Amino acid sequence: VYTSTNPYPLCGSSVEPLGPTSQTLEIASGWDMISTYMMPDNPSVDAVLADISDNIIIVKDYLGTAYLPEWNFNGIGNITIGQGYQIKTTMNSSLTISGDYLFPEQNPLYIGESWNMIGYLRTSPALVDLVLADLVAADNLIIAKNSLGSAFLPEWDFNGIGNFEPGKGYQLKTNSADTLYYLSNDESYGTNKMASTFSLNSSVSYFEKIP
């Protein structure tokens, strides 16, 4: 969810696009993976999550470094552009983050060898297999997972995640270091592989989620 005024205000004789001014994250109770396309004035993890700190048990980055609000301990430091974070909460929470929009085409994501946790910087969803097509073409993606454990397995041409969604984080496992380039919000990834893509409904109706 994002809010913005006119995204293309006139600046002299040129038109300069502006992104959203805030983003609202809907965080599920228990474990979730989150990210943001905003850079707040104070990027410290404890400041960014201050409004829901009473609901937070732990937050971890891809290295396992933790923020523990009960102990007033922030081992993560500042949020990093394009990174995802694991978060465990006691209840469903809604968090609004204001700041400067991180344009996806201006912020390529460094992908390390083996496991990563990335964010999604675009304002609209896009199919995972299309967003990660360059990594797949380079034979450099083993698996991608969302917070529910649903997977994209390029070797099997299987997309159990469906779309990358704004506000969510994702785990990637690669063979070697690489760079992920997102398209701008004005561009489309298309749907050319939809016919060969499986999309699963991962919602649980009767049972609690299994970590």
Residue pairs with C-beta under 8 A, 6 or more apart in sequence:
1 23
1 24
1 26
1 166
1 167
2 19
2 20
2 21
2 22
2 23
2 24
2 37
2 123
2 166
3 20
3 21
3 22
4 18
4 19
4 20
4 21
5 18
5 21
6 18
7 17
7 18
7 19
8 15
8 16
8 17
8 18
9 15
9 16
9 18
18 101
19 37
19 100
19 101
19 102
19 103
19 123
19 185
20 37
20 38
20 101
20 123
21 98
21 99
21 101
22 38
22 96
22 97
22 98
22 99
23 36
23 37
23 38
23 96
23 97
23 166
23 167
24 94
24 95
24 96
24 97
24 167
25 34
25 36
25 94
25 95
25 96
25 97
25 167
26 92
26 93
26 94
26 167
27 34
27 52
27 87
27 89
27 92
27 93
27 94
27 95
28 89
28 92
28 147
29 89
29 90
29 91
29 92
29 93
30 88
30 89
30 209
30 211
31 86
31 87
31 88
31 147
31 209
31 211
32 86
32 87
32 88
32 89
32 147
33 84
33 85
33 86
33 87
33 117
33 146
33 147
33 168
33 169
33 170
33 171
34 84
34 85
34 87
34 167
34 168
34 169
35 82
35 83
35 84
35 85
35 118
35 119
35 120
35 167
35 168
35 169
36 48
36 79
36 97
36 119
36 167
37 101
37 102
37 104
37 119
37 120
37 121
37 122
37 123
37 166
38 97
38 98
38 99
38 100
38 101
38 102
39 79
39 81
39 99
39 100
39 101
39 102
40 47
40 48
40 97
40 98
40 99
41 99
42 48
43 78
43 79
44 74
44 77
44 78
44 79
45 59
45 67
45 74
45 76
45 77
45 78
45 79
45 85
46 53
46 67
46 69
46 72
46 74
48 79
48 97
49 56
49 59
49 67
49 69
49 95
51 95
51 96
52 89
52 93
52 94
52 95
53 69
54 69
55 89
55 90
55 91
55 93
56 67
56 69
56 87
56 88
56 89
56 90
57 70
57 88
57 89
57 90
58 66
58 67
58 68
58 87
58 88
59 66
59 67
59 76
59 85
59 86
59 87
59 88
60 66
60 67
60 76
60 85
60 86
60 87
61 76
61 80
61 83
61 85
61 86
61 117
62 83
62 84
62 115
62 116
62 117
62 171
65 75
65 76
66 73
66 75
66 76
67 73
67 74
67 75
67 76
68 75
76 85
79 85
81 102
81 107
82 102
82 107
82 109
82 110
82 118
82 119
82 121
83 117
83 118
83 119
83 169
84 117
84 118
84 119
84 168
84 169
84 170
84 171
85 117
85 169
86 117
86 147
86 169
102 121
103 121
103 184
104 121
104 122
104 182
104 183
104 184
104 185
105 181
105 182
105 183
105 184
107 121
107 182
108 179
108 180
108 181
108 182
109 118
109 119
109 179
109 180
109 181
109 182
110 177
110 179
111 118
111 135
111 172
111 174
111 177
111 178
111 179
111 180
112 174
112 177
113 174
113 175
113 176
113 177
114 173
114 174
115 171
115 172
115 173
116 171
116 172
116 173
116 174
117 169
117 170
117 171
117 172
118 169
118 170
118 171
118 172
118 180
119 169
120 164
120 165
120 166
120 167
120 168
120 169
120 170
120 182
121 182
122 164
122 166
122 182
122 183
122 185
123 166
123 185
124 166
124 185
125 163
125 164
125 165
125 166
126 163
126 164
126 183
126 189
127 159
127 162
127 163
127 164
127 189
127 191
127 193
127 194
127 197
128 144
128 152
128 159
128 161
128 162
128 163
128 164
128 170
129 136
129 152
129 154
129 157
129 159
129 193
129 197
130 189
130 190
130 191
130 192
130 193
131 164
131 182
131 189
132 141
132 144
132 152
132 154
132 172
132 180
134 180
134 181
135 141
135 172
135 174
135 178
135 180
136 154
138 178
139 175
140 174
140 175
140 176
140 178
141 154
141 172
141 173
141 174
141 175
142 154
142 155
142 173
142 174
142 175
143 151
143 152
143 153
143 172
143 173
144 151
144 152
144 161
144 170
144 171
144 172
144 173
145 151
145 152
145 161
145 170
145 171
146 161
146 168
146 170
146 171
146 202
147 168
147 169
148 202
148 209
150 160
150 161
150 162
150 200
150 202
151 158
151 160
151 161
152 158
152 159
152 160
152 161
153 160
157 196
157 197
158 198
159 197
159 198
159 199
160 198
160 199
160 200
160 202
161 170
162 199
162 200
164 170
183 189
